[in-house]
Amino acid sequence: MADDPKTLVSTAWLAQHLKDPDLRILDASWYLPEAGRDGRAEYDAGHIPGTRFFDIDEISDHRSDLPHMAPPVEKFMSRLRAMGVGDGHQVVVYDGAGLLSAARVWWLFRLMGQENVAVLDGGFPKWQAEGHPVEDMPPIIRDRHMTVRMQNQLVRDVTQVSSASKLGDHVIVDARAALRFRGEAPEPRDGLRAGHIPGSRNVPYADLLNADKTMKDPEACRAIFDAAGVDLTMPIITSCGSGVTAAILALALERLGHAHWSLYDGSWAEWGMFPTVPVATGDA
């Protein structure tokens, strides 16, 4: 894999740059309740040296009833400043699953106009398996100002996605597992209908990952999108259960050089409970 500090970097790259003064590493581990894992507790027990913990649920829009929606600009800036992350830094984000929630934080940084941010390919499990250093000490924090330039074209709401579904002027790509997409498996959140956004295509995020949870190379990812009937010449909206794994699809699209993608932040947590939007079942 070619290292790209704007999308995806290898554990070897991070080990080589670990002592760079302007490197900032974030642990963005997040899990559904049924996983029985606590990202913060795991961070406290051990993390890559110098890492700060990024709490996806806390650094979110608490005015919304939906889970971990993108935070207001001011909240993002203040939280990152308190973490000592700001202008001029190269950010690397990882998680404890390999590649699950880190891409969500990569997307948040991109949404806020920050481009020098990459996901650690294979995450903390690969880092540990290779014997790289781990510590349990919190880093020394120095405030750093961050300039935010909101990139509204990278996010979509239910009204915009409903319009795209009706008009067919975007491809909506759903990252959930096939059984959930087809409406044959229950949703992990209560009160949601089963199925998918009409006209959407299904690319389960796990299909884009290797056995060690690294991302497949761009050409393999392109073939997976093609096989799912995704027209890569069209603008794409990514979706999933609650806007987390949709960012894995966005990361893959960015690595393919696809410039016109956006993420449906509410995803199925919103669409599945919204009374006035239709739901399709079966295959796309």
Order of alpha helices (4+ residues) and beta strands (2+ residues): beta-alpha-beta-alpha-beta-alpha-beta-alpha-beta-alpha-beta-alpha-beta-alpha-beta-alpha-beta-alpha-beta-alpha
